[in-house]
Amino acid sequence: MNNGGRTASAKTIGSLIMHRYDGVKEGPKANDIIQIMRMEHGCEISKSLAWDAREYAISLVRGIPEQNFGKISKYLHMLKEANP
């Protein structure tokens, strides 16, 4: 967000838009985020900032794949314990 020379971070923008990725397959693309920020917040952002914000929002909602993959072995162990 550019307001008098100040720019919001991808994390700030991602936090504002993360609800748009909850429960949907894709969610807004970078150009959509640019439009959202322009219409709802009156701010201009670059495409690269929009892309970074998108990636951050998705990671907040869905988690990071590498971290989730590491949980599989724990989940399988719990299943075996619950169902001998």
Steps between C-alpha positions, in 0.01 A plus 500: 500500500648827400388785718735796505804290416421223748446145381327213679677168517385183330418365847270793576318469169493120527338529842234731354411258219555159662127447560454491122701174481322318779291210366563570131724323254686799355395840629602836350794527262757782512300726267188440710691600814612821332135578423389408854759729654408781261123470552480411870804682639571772243859385455719413205732201533736332258434163344799348681371626836155361417657163411700490825188592697310220324768245588503617862119486529491148355769384743300644792181324393636169371835471671836435341502165311838392637385554857172317441678207335709456813184444705394190304715255697362632831146471366557140385644410840194645673271302267683176581478571873126571477430200273728210600 
